[in-house]
Amino acid sequence: MSAPRIVHAHGDRVTVTDPATGVDLLSYVYRPETAWEASRPYIHPLRTLAGDVVTDYRPHDHRWHKGLSLTASHLSGANLWGGNSYVHGQGYLELPERVGSMAHVAFDEVGVRDDRAVIAERLTWHPHGGDLWADESRRVEIHDIDHDSGSWALTWTSAITNRRDEPLRFGSPTTAGRELAGYTGLFWRGPRAFRDGLILAPEAEGPGLMGRQAPWLAYSGEHDGTDGHATLVFAHAPENDHLGAEGAHPAHWFVRNEPFAAVAPSWAFYDELELAPGDTLTRRYRVVVADGAWRRAEIADYLAAHPW
């Protein structure tokens, strides 16, 4: 395994490169963007070790879909996801007064240590009017670059602290009344070529995994332009329980392979999640990016060999 290289273009992005191949594995972009698209930091492009891009950016159907990013589609009446807002009985409406933002404040660390790249960032969350609703401490780590298996991994940790005098209510279109649309939290939009890709979980497969629980979920797609496939494995850490309560709280997965490829371990698929004033919600996820179409046994073996 090799240690990644990191370059910081101040005010714009942090790029992480595999020095053995020269492939830019990801760019973490933190410059502010269009307000209507809920400006927030995101990762794009995200690449395999072979150099194939496995994210999409501002697709024509949803301009606010940006690679891999943290979102909050329904947050106490605000939309920190971007675009139109879902209103039960009326569908998706253009309500710019609901669209908020997640703003970069500062980096605590940008560098390489112990064979991994580290991006440690502080952010603030705001509704459309600009009030401070939450502070976030975010840590993105790039590690386990393995040319033998053609894979590398990203671990994303976010700790969100409520700075309001009242609870923050995390929801989704499903908690607002739309069936099987529980997207919120860490959200991946795959490239257009990945439509109709293979969705796998430990004991099931296919788009019927929408709204189901599982410790991990994988998505394999075939590239345009180059031969071959890629697989992304999404897993949530064992401590991702409900507001620190005892016992596991597995994600309900939001997943689609048509009309586009998307995966999110939802914070609030069926039920709202309430964060009291001053309390902190912490979630940690891992995304494994691999060349090739990995099958269930291969994924299970990898995860067993790379424990949390």
LOSEFI-957004 format. One record per residue (C-alpha): x, y, z. Coordinates in steps of 0.001 Angstrom, whole numbers, plus 500000, padded with zeros to 6 digits. Example, Ala and Ser with C-alpha at 12.3 -4.5 7.8 and 13.67 -1.06 7.14 Angstrom:
% residues 2
<site><u>512300</u><v>495500</v><w>507800</w></site>
<site><u>513670</u><v>498940</v><w>507140</w></site>
This chain:
% residues 308
<site><u>500000</u><v>500000</v><w>500000</w></site>
<site><u>501141</u><v>503552</v><w>499278</w></site>
<site><u>500589</u><v>506898</v><w>500981</w></site>
<site><u>498577</u><v>509451</v><w>499015</w></site>
<site><u>499810</u><v>512896</v><w>498019</w></site>
<site><u>497751</u><v>515996</v><w>498791</w></site>
<site><u>497626</u><v>519455</v><w>497147</w></site>
<site><u>495582</u><v>522378</v><w>498509</w></site>
<site><u>494433</u><v>525114</v><w>496115</w></site>
<site><u>493474</u><v>527623</v><w>498789</w></site>
<site><u>489941</u><v>528944</v><w>498589</w></site>
<site><u>488956</u><v>526303</v><w>496049</w></site>
<site><u>489732</u><v>522616</v><w>496631</w></site>
<site><u>491931</u><v>519902</v><w>498074</w></site>
<site><u>493101</u><v>517222</v><w>495640</w></site>
<site><u>494354</u><v>513802</v><w>496726</w></site>
<site><u>496555</u><v>511825</v><w>494323</w></site>
<site><u>497850</u><v>508263</v><w>494183</w></site>
<site><u>501610</u><v>508846</v><w>493702</w></site>
<site><u>502171</u><v>505421</v><w>492142</w></site>
<site><u>499880</u><v>506097</v><w>489175</w></site>
<site><u>499471</u><v>509876</v><w>489206</w></site>
<site><u>495681</u><v>509466</v><w>489331</w></site>
<site><u>493811</u><v>512194</v><w>491218</w></site>
<site><u>491585</u><v>510062</v><w>493422</w></site>
<site><u>489350</u><v>512941</v><w>494464</w></site>
<site><u>488925</u><v>516664</v><w>494704</w></site>
<site><u>487258</u><v>518051</v><w>497825</w></site>
<site><u>485708</u><v>521326</v><w>496634</w></site>
<site><u>484772</u><v>523890</v><w>499287</w></site>
<site><u>484389</u><v>527162</v><w>497402</w></site>
<site><u>480837</u><v>528625</v><w>497630</w></site>
<site><u>478501</u><v>527815</v><w>494744</w></site>
<site><u>475027</u><v>528740</v><w>493517</w></site>
<site><u>472656</u><v>529528</v><w>496397</w></site>
<site><u>469635</u><v>527751</v><w>494850</w></site>
<site><u>471667</u><v>524541</v><w>494727</w></site>
<site><u>472291</u><v>524727</v><w>498515</w></site>
<site><u>475961</u><v>525672</v><w>498447</w></site>
<site><u>478040</u><v>523103</v><w>500363</w></site>
<site><u>481415</u><v>521350</v><w>500079</w></site>
<site><u>481442</u><v>518179</v><w>497977</w></site>
<site><u>483739</u><v>515578</v><w>496438</w></site>
<site><u>483980</u><v>515501</v><w>492637</w></site>
<site><u>485495</u><v>514004</v><w>490673</w></site>
<site><u>485880</u><v>510741</v><w>492563</w></site>
<site><u>488036</u><v>508232</v><w>490666</w></site>
<site><u>489098</u><v>504610</v><w>490784</w></site>
<site><u>492776</u><v>503686</v><w>490815</w></site>
<site><u>492474</u><v>503120</v><w>487054</w></site>
<site><u>491423</u><v>506767</v><w>486704</w></site>
<site><u>487725</u><v>506248</v><w>485900</w></site>
<site><u>485307</u><v>508854</v><w>487286</w></site>
<site><u>482550</u><v>507422</v><w>489484</w></site>
<site><u>480608</u><v>510575</v><w>490399</w></site>
<site><u>478389</u><v>512996</v><w>488504</w></site>
<site><u>478267</u><v>516780</v><w>488900</w></site>
<site><u>475294</u><v>519074</v><w>488217</w></site>
<site><u>473448</u><v>516562</v><w>485985</w></site>
<site><u>470691</u><v>518107</v><w>483882</w></site>
<site><u>467944</u><v>516354</v><w>485844</w></site>
<site><u>469131</u><v>517563</v><w>489282</w></site>
<site><u>471642</u><v>520418</v><w>489127</w></site>
<site><u>472109</u><v>520256</v><w>492907</w></site>
<site><u>473480</u><v>516688</v><w>492790</w></site>
<site><u>477232</u><v>517103</v><w>493265</w></site>
<site><u>479360</u><v>513989</v><w>493498</w></site>
<site><u>479541</u><v>512842</v><w>497106</w></site>
<site><u>478295</u><v>515350</v><w>499662</w></site>
<site><u>476541</u><v>515710</v><w>502992</w></site>
<site><u>472966</u><v>516951</v><w>502681</w></site>
<site><u>469929</u><v>517724</v><w>504808</w></site>
<site><u>466888</u><v>517633</v><w>502546</w></site>
<site><u>464352</u><v>518522</v><w>505256</w></site>
<site><u>465738</u><v>520326</v><w>508306</w></site>
<site><u>463202</u><v>522091</v><w>510520</w></site>
<site><u>461487</u><v>523463</v><w>507424</w></site>
<site><u>464720</u><v>524336</v><w>505602</w></site>
<site><u>466215</u><v>522631</v><w>502537</w></site>
<site><u>469986</u><v>522147</v><w>502697</w></site>
<site><u>469829</u><v>519705</v><w>499774</w></site>
<site><u>469136</u><v>522201</v><w>497029</w></site>
<site><u>466645</u><v>522712</v><w>494232</w></site>
<site><u>462912</u><v>522386</v><w>494647</w></site>
<site><u>461403</u><v>521461</v><w>498016</w></site>
<site><u>458913</u><v>518648</v><w>498512</w></site>
<site><u>455561</u><v>519714</v><w>499997</w></site>
<site><u>453029</u><v>516982</v><w>500707</w></site>
<site><u>450023</u><v>517185</v><w>498425</w></site>
<site><u>451719</u><v>519679</v><w>496116</w></site>
<site><u>454866</u><v>517865</v><w>494996</w></site>
<site><u>458173</u><v>519627</v><w>494411</w></site>
<site><u>457917</u><v>523410</v><w>494459</w></site>
<site><u>460396</u><v>526165</v><w>493734</w></site>
<site><u>460738</u><v>527718</v><w>497191</w></site>
<site><u>464053</u><v>529602</v><w>497290</w></site>
<site><u>463218</u><v>530964</v><w>500729</w></site>
<site><u>463657</u><v>527432</v><w>502080</w></site>
<site><u>467078</u><v>526712</v><w>500538</w></site>
<site><u>469967</u><v>527079</v><w>502960</w></site>
<site><u>473691</u><v>526316</v><w>502900</w></site>
<site><u>476637</u><v>524620</v><w>504586</w></site>
<site><u>479565</u><v>527042</v><w>504721</w></site>
<site><u>483284</u><v>526306</v><w>505024</w></site>
<site><u>484836</u><v>528061</v><w>508024</w></site>
<site><u>488374</u><v>526698</v><w>508304</w></site>
<site><u>490566</u><v>523626</v><w>508022</w></site>
<site><u>492090</u><v>522195</v><w>511175</w></site>
<site><u>494265</u><v>519829</v><w>509159</w></site>
<site><u>495116</u><v>519190</v><w>505524</w></site>
<site><u>497951</u><v>516745</v><w>505151</w></site>
<site><u>499247</u><v>513191</v><w>505155</w></site>
<site><u>499881</u><v>511105</v><w>508246</w></site>
<site><u>500229</u><v>507368</v><w>508851</w></site>
<site><u>499841</u><v>506559</v><w>505133</w></site>
<site><u>496523</u><v>508399</v><w>504850</w></site>
<site><u>495428</u><v>511817</v><w>503660</w></site>
<site><u>493421</u><v>513836</v><w>506171</w></site>
<site><u>491050</u><v>516734</v><w>505500</w></site>
<site><u>489682</u><v>518065</v><w>508805</w></site>
<site><u>487246</u><v>520950</v><w>508375</w></site>
<site><u>484887</u><v>523155</v><w>510376</w></site>
<site><u>481617</u><v>524272</v><w>508801</w></site>
<site><u>478430</u><v>526123</v><w>509743</w></site>
<site><u>474858</u><v>525309</v><w>508690</w></site>
<site><u>472409</u><v>528064</v><w>507797</w></site>
<site><u>468804</u><v>528465</v><w>506640</w></site>
<site><u>468064</u><v>530867</v><w>503780</w></site>
<site><u>468081</u><v>533881</v><w>506121</w></site>
<site><u>471634</u><v>533174</v><w>507256</w></site>
<site><u>471110</u><v>532417</v><w>510961</w></site>
<site><u>473486</u><v>529955</v><w>512592</w></site>
<site><u>471645</u><v>526664</v><w>513075</w></site>
<site><u>474524</u><v>524229</v><w>513526</w></site>
<site><u>478283</u><v>523791</v><w>513682</w></site>
<site><u>479874</u><v>520795</v><w>511997</w></site>
<site><u>483249</u><v>519179</v><w>512544</w></site>
<site><u>484063</u><v>517067</v><w>509475</w></site>
<site><u>486937</u><v>514674</v><w>508825</w></site>
<site><u>487584</u><v>512998</v><w>505470</w></site>
<site><u>490363</u><v>510397</v><w>505349</w></site>
<site><u>491745</u><v>508663</v><w>502242</w></site>
<site><u>493482</u><v>505403</v><w>503023</w></site>
<site><u>494165</u><v>501739</v><w>502154</w></site>
<site><u>495331</u><v>502394</v><w>498590</w></site>
<site><u>495879</u><v>498849</v><w>497348</w></site>
<site><u>496995</u><v>498274</v><w>493765</w></site>
<site><u>496761</u><v>494499</v><w>494089</w></site>
<site><u>493021</u><v>494633</v><w>494729</w></site>
<site><u>492517</u><v>497803</v><w>492649</w></site>
<site><u>490828</u><v>499591</v><w>495543</w></site>
<site><u>491093</u><v>502442</v><w>497996</w></site>
<site><u>488896</u><v>503725</v><w>500796</w></site>
<site><u>487460</u><v>506981</v><w>502093</w></site>
<site><u>486163</u><v>507471</v><w>505628</w></site>
<site><u>483819</u><v>510409</v><w>506259</w></site>
<site><u>483018</u><v>511529</v><w>509819</w></site>
<site><u>480658</u><v>514400</v><w>510602</w></site>
<site><u>479691</u><v>515749</v><w>514039</w></site>
<site><u>476824</u><v>518272</v><w>513879</w></site>
<site><u>476003</u><v>520398</v><w>516944</w></site>
<site><u>472661</u><v>522178</v><w>517247</w></site>
<site><u>473218</u><v>525897</v><w>517921</w></site>
<site><u>469526</u><v>526858</v><w>517982</w></site>
<site><u>467412</u><v>527392</v><w>521089</w></site>
<site><u>465016</u><v>524709</v><w>519855</w></site>
<site><u>465436</u><v>521193</v><w>518461</w></site>
<site><u>466691</u><v>520591</v><w>514935</w></site>
<site><u>464412</u><v>518120</v><w>513150</w></site>
<site><u>466086</u><v>516042</v><w>510433</w></site>
<site><u>463596</u><v>514636</v><w>507932</w></site>
<site><u>463226</u><v>513590</v><w>504312</w></site>
<site><u>460583</u><v>513662</v><w>501576</w></site>
<site><u>459319</u><v>510364</v><w>503017</w></site>
<site><u>458847</u><v>511811</v><w>506510</w></site>
<site><u>457009</u><v>514643</v><w>504698</w></site>
<site><u>454672</u><v>512197</v><w>502941</w></site>
<site><u>456363</u><v>510934</v><w>499760</w></site>
<site><u>456860</u><v>507161</v><w>499661</w></site>
<site><u>460332</u><v>505675</v><w>499279</w></site>
<site><u>462174</u><v>508989</v><w>498973</w></site>
<site><u>464023</u><v>509058</v><w>502269</w></site>
<site><u>467140</u><v>510785</v><w>500997</w></site>
<site><u>469173</u><v>512859</v><w>503428</w></site>
<site><u>472679</u><v>512624</v><w>504888</w></site>
<site><u>475716</u><v>511441</v><w>502915</w></site>
<site><u>474577</u><v>511235</v><w>499274</w></site>
<site><u>476372</u><v>509803</v><w>496224</w></site>
<site><u>475283</u><v>510522</v><w>492663</w></site>
<site><u>476808</u><v>508108</v><w>490194</w></site>
<site><u>477754</u><v>508835</v><w>486578</w></site>
<site><u>475028</u><v>508539</v><w>483954</w></site>
<site><u>476611</u><v>505349</v><w>482563</w></site>
<site><u>475920</u><v>503619</v><w>485905</w></site>
<site><u>472166</u><v>503626</v><w>485351</w></site>
<site><u>470762</u><v>500069</v><w>485746</w></site>
<site><u>473828</u><v>499045</v><w>487753</w></site>
<site><u>473954</u><v>496139</v><w>490189</w></site>
<site><u>472929</u><v>496837</v><w>493798</w></site>
<site><u>474120</u><v>494379</v><w>496452</w></site>
<site><u>473661</u><v>493987</v><w>500208</w></site>
<site><u>474783</u><v>491114</v><w>502452</w></site>
<site><u>471656</u><v>489035</v><w>501887</w></site>
<site><u>469780</u><v>490654</v><w>498993</w></site>
<site><u>470224</u><v>492596</v><w>495776</w></site>
<site><u>468417</u><v>495000</v><w>493478</w></site>
<site><u>466508</u><v>498282</v><w>493796</w></site>
<site><u>464084</u><v>496575</v><w>496179</w></site>
<site><u>466674</u><v>497383</v><w>498858</w></site>
<site><u>465232</u><v>500914</v><w>498929</w></site>
<site><u>464263</u><v>501677</v><w>502522</w></site>
<site><u>465791</u><v>498459</v><w>503853</w></site>
<site><u>468427</u><v>498084</v><w>506558</w></site>
<site><u>471847</u><v>496489</v><w>506100</w></site>
<site><u>475360</u><v>497139</v><w>507458</w></site>
<site><u>476639</u><v>497810</v><w>503937</w></site>
<site><u>475414</u><v>498334</v><w>500415</w></site>
<site><u>477393</u><v>498126</v><w>497160</w></site>
<site><u>476780</u><v>499536</v><w>493700</w></site>
<site><u>478533</u><v>498305</v><w>490530</w></site>
<site><u>478325</u><v>500035</v><w>487173</w></site>
<site><u>479913</u><v>499847</v><w>483728</w></site>
<site><u>481906</u><v>502762</v><w>482328</w></site>
<site><u>481326</u><v>504717</v><w>479177</w></site>
<site><u>484468</u><v>505449</v><w>477182</w></site>
<site><u>486642</u><v>502792</v><w>478805</w></site>
<site><u>486136</u><v>499062</v><w>479168</w></site>
<site><u>485201</u><v>497559</v><w>482494</w></site>
<site><u>483262</u><v>498204</v><w>485673</w></site>
<site><u>483714</u><v>499848</v><w>489051</w></site>
<site><u>482197</u><v>499077</v><w>492444</w></site>
<site><u>481508</u><v>501408</v><w>495339</w></site>
<site><u>480848</u><v>499892</v><w>498756</w></site>
<site><u>479075</u><v>502068</v><w>501333</w></site>
<site><u>479262</u><v>501057</v><w>504977</w></site>
<site><u>478302</u><v>502741</v><w>508219</w></site>
<site><u>480352</u><v>502476</v><w>511394</w></site>
<site><u>479067</u><v>500359</v><w>514287</w></site>
<site><u>478754</u><v>503431</v><w>516516</w></site>
<site><u>476245</u><v>505084</v><w>514173</w></site>
<site><u>473486</u><v>504649</v><w>516724</w></site>
<site><u>470603</u><v>506978</v><w>517420</w></site>
<site><u>471934</u><v>510104</v><w>519169</w></site>
<site><u>474357</u><v>508070</v><w>521236</w></site>
<site><u>471772</u><v>505636</v><w>522584</w></site>
<site><u>472889</u><v>502080</v><w>523284</w></site>
<site><u>472541</u><v>499544</v><w>520491</w></site>
<site><u>473075</u><v>499582</v><w>516746</w></site>
<site><u>470923</u><v>501774</v><w>514520</w></site>
<site><u>471582</u><v>500503</v><w>510968</w></site>
<site><u>470937</u><v>502869</v><w>508109</w></site>
<site><u>467809</u><v>502663</v><w>506018</w></site>
<site><u>469267</u><v>502803</v><w>502547</w></site>
<site><u>468117</u><v>505203</v><w>499885</w></site>
<site><u>469230</u><v>503571</v><w>496646</w></site>
<site><u>468259</u><v>503845</v><w>492977</w></site>
<site><u>469627</u><v>502476</v><w>489724</w></site>
<site><u>467034</u><v>504195</v><w>487555</w></site>
<site><u>466503</u><v>506838</v><w>486313</w></site>
<site><u>469951</u><v>507476</v><w>487815</w></site>
<site><u>472478</u><v>505876</v><w>490160</w></site>
<site><u>472317</u><v>507107</v><w>493752</w></site>
<site><u>473049</u><v>505846</v><w>497261</w></site>
<site><u>472543</u><v>507425</v><w>500689</w></site>
<site><u>472576</u><v>505883</v><w>504165</w></site>
<site><u>469624</u><v>507981</v><w>505287</w></site>
<site><u>469481</u><v>509741</v><w>508635</w></site>
<site><u>465706</u><v>509969</v><w>508552</w></site>
<site><u>464087</u><v>507639</v><w>506033</w></site>
<site><u>460780</u><v>506871</v><w>507753</w></site>
<site><u>460986</u><v>508928</v><w>510942</w></site>
<site><u>462320</u><v>512344</v><w>511812</w></site>
<site><u>465479</u><v>512512</v><w>513906</w></site>
<site><u>465394</u><v>515242</v><w>516567</w></site>
<site><u>468572</u><v>516900</v><w>517842</w></site>
<site><u>468141</u><v>518876</v><w>521064</w></site>
<site><u>469763</u><v>522305</v><w>521561</w></site>
<site><u>473469</u><v>521910</v><w>522267</w></site>
<site><u>473490</u><v>518193</v><w>521421</w></site>
<site><u>475761</u><v>516670</v><w>518782</w></site>
<site><u>474888</u><v>514105</v><w>516120</w></site>
<site><u>477908</u><v>512090</v><w>514966</w></site>
<site><u>477947</u><v>509780</v><w>511955</w></site>
<site><u>480882</u><v>507906</v><w>510383</w></site>
<site><u>480811</u><v>506219</v><w>506973</w></site>
<site><u>483236</u><v>504383</v><w>504726</w></site>
<site><u>483207</u><v>504346</v><w>500936</w></site>
<site><u>485385</u><v>501765</v><w>499180</w></site>
<site><u>486166</u><v>502594</v><w>495532</w></site>
<site><u>487220</u><v>499574</v><w>493490</w></site>
<site><u>487974</u><v>498725</v><w>489891</w></site>
<site><u>485905</u><v>495813</v><w>488612</w></site>
<site><u>482490</u><v>494346</v><w>489390</w></site>
<site><u>482919</u><v>493010</v><w>492918</w></site>
<site><u>480551</u><v>490268</v><w>494055</w></site>
<site><u>479125</u><v>489684</v><w>497507</w></site>
<site><u>481850</u><v>487298</v><w>498718</w></site>
<site><u>484605</u><v>489625</v><w>497523</w></site>
<site><u>483006</u><v>492561</v><w>499340</w></site>
<site><u>482545</u><v>490566</v><w>502537</w></site>
<site><u>486163</u><v>489419</v><w>502444</w></site>
<site><u>487396</u><v>492999</v><w>501964</w></site>
<site><u>485314</u><v>494355</v><w>504840</w></site>
<site><u>486439</u><v>491536</v><w>507132</w></site>
<site><u>490070</u><v>492307</v><w>506292</w></site>
<site><u>489571</u><v>496062</v><w>506927</w></site>
<site><u>487618</u><v>496343</v><w>510219</w></site>
<site><u>486582</u><v>499646</v><w>511694</w></site>
